Amino acid sequence: MVLDRLRCRVNRDLVVMHKDKEQILSKLKPVVNNNRQWEAFSSYIDVLIEQQHKALEQSDNNILMHRSQGAIATLRKLKMLREEVNGI
């Protein structure tokens, strides 16, 4: 009984989170569909990725290497934002 209520609560939370995500993504459509703005944003992300690659190459500290790897992964995900927003 308690487990069923917990599952129901988790499912409701997931549905709400999905709706919230969809609303946020729909608000981003004007940004990602404006080629001029998107190209500028994408170029900026490329610069940040390049900086993180340099930091990764020069680092001798495992923690800093992992941080750079995480930053690069996050920045690459941001570059895929246009496809996510447009459902491609």
Buried (B, 14 or more C-beta within 10 A) or exposed (E): EEEEEEEEEEEEEEEEEEEEEEEEBEEBEEEBEEEEEBEEBBEEBEEBBEBBEEBBEEBEEEEEBEBBEEBBEEBEEBEEBBEBBEEE
